[in-house]
Amino acid sequence: MDYGGGSVRVLILGDSGVGKTTIARLLTTAGPGGGTPAPTVGCTCGVVRHVYHGAEYFVELLDIGGASKYQAARSVFYHNKDGV
């Protein structure tokens, strides 16, 4: 297996309460976790290993808080991303 794939950074964006954290949990763990997640303050990062065409990649999922009071801080996370 080729370990030279590198990493990919993906932002998970949306309004407050739409399920961004639940999606991030489903993709980075074996399940959604217990109960309703607390609101995300700023950003929560999860990493999952993915093999594509024999190359190993680390996919960084950045769950960005959706509450309007954090709107000014969100732009910090918009740099160096590979997907939204």
C-alpha positions in Angstrom: 0.0 0.0 0.0 1.2 3.5 -0.9 1.3 5.8 2.2 2.1 8.8 0.1 -1.5 9.9 -0.4 -1.3 12.7 2.1 -4.3 14.4 3.8 -7.5 16.1 2.7 -9.3 18.7 4.7 -13.1 18.9 4.4 -15.3 21.5 6.1 -18.8 20.6 7.3 -20.9 23.7 7.2 -24.5 24.5 7.8 -27.0 26.3 10.1 -27.1 25.6 13.8 -28.9 22.3 14.7 -29.0 20.7 11.3 -26.8 17.6 12.1 -23.3 18.6 11.2 -21.8 17.1 14.3 -23.8 13.9 13.9 -22.5 13.5 10.3 -19.0 14.0 11.5 -19.4 11.4 14.3 -20.8 8.9 11.8 -17.9 9.3 9.5 -15.1 9.2 12.1 -16.5 6.6 14.5 -18.4 3.4 14.5 -21.7 5.2 15.2 -23.4 8.5 16.1 -22.4 8.4 19.8 -24.7 8.7 22.7 -27.5 11.2 22.9 -27.8 14.6 21.4 -24.5 16.3 20.9 -23.8 19.7 22.5 -23.6 22.7 20.2 -20.3 23.1 18.5 -18.3 26.2 19.7 -15.8 27.2 17.0 -14.7 23.9 15.4 -14.4 20.2 16.2 -11.9 18.1 14.2 -12.1 14.4 13.4 -9.8 12.3 11.3 -10.5 9.1 9.3 -8.2 7.0 7.3 -9.3 6.3 3.7 -7.6 4.1 1.0 -8.2 5.2 -2.6 -6.6 3.4 -5.5 -4.0 1.9 -3.2 -3.0 5.2 -1.7 -3.7 6.0 2.0 -5.2 9.4 2.8 -6.1 11.0 6.1 -9.4 12.9 5.8 -9.7 15.7 8.3 -13.3 16.7 8.9 -13.8 20.1 10.5 -17.2 20.5 12.0 -17.7 24.3 12.1 -20.2 25.7 14.6 -23.3 27.1 12.9 -24.6 29.5 15.5 -24.8 33.1 14.2 -22.9 34.5 17.2 -19.7 32.6 15.9 -20.0 33.9 12.4 -17.0 36.3 12.7 -14.7 33.5 13.8 -15.6 31.0 11.0 -13.4 32.5 8.4 -10.3 31.3 10.3 -11.2 27.7 9.2 -11.9 28.5 5.5 -8.2 28.5 4.5 -6.2 25.4 3.4 -9.3 23.3 2.7 -9.9 20.7 0.0 -13.7 20.5 0.2 -16.9 21.8 1.7 
